[in-house]
């Protein structure tokens, strides 16, 4: 239950809608990611762990010492993991081990009743894996999970992977040492590791399917996404957005839809409504007219119709439904 004197509830509505020219930060802020189950596992020799359940959110992992193999359900090929490698997983069961011929032990038996944040599996210690899981706001999680592949493998040898090393080393140290405040520090390091791994995936792959992630990697469409996120309430037209991209209206509209998966003004509508949805449940006593104006609508009726079209229900109904979950 949210306390009535929550200071976030008193922030003016305009502060919730002001955006910066960084769509990745905008969307991650909207998702409200939370680290859970940040952990490590020490093993070695012949070892294999099976994670057989479908899970919510995104799991991240990295090899702090040693190496092994990663096999993800539904993927045709396994991934070789070396020291410094990172990976992101988006919900499918998976297996980790030293030899692909080994049958994995159910990981739940290894982590049950754990007194520290590092599990020990077997007598050897030449392998140290760190990882965790991020969960997201239920209402908006599809913004991220809908544009990511089942597995993202970032090899340590990638040119950009040096940015991960400090975070990986610090997370391994926090999990091993268990100093005062380690749980909080590990949670924040988990966030940093996740965002950096996501950046590297974007740089290397550019988004494997249409979506905002793929659009950001295109110089022209990425520029348009940044201005849309910077000024969501502006009365944008296709002509204006085409000029931002340095393209004709027709060429721009086609390129945007090909990369992002939505026509430009449809994308803008959905982004505005996501911002409005956050304001509806984050700001106490916000008037519908204020929220409507903050996302570019002069009338409550026009805003309500657009919200229902994008979110599937009227604003007040959405507000009531989400607050009942809290």
Helices and strands as residue ranges (DSSP letters): G 7-10, H 13-17, H 23-31, E 34-43, E 48-51, E 58-65, E 68-72, E 79-81, E 86-89, E 94-97, E 105-106, H 107-111, E 118-120, E 127-135, H 142-145, E 151-154, G 159-161, H 162-177, H 182-205, H 212-216, H 219-230, H 238-245, H 249-260, H 264-282, H 288-294, H 300-311, H 315-325
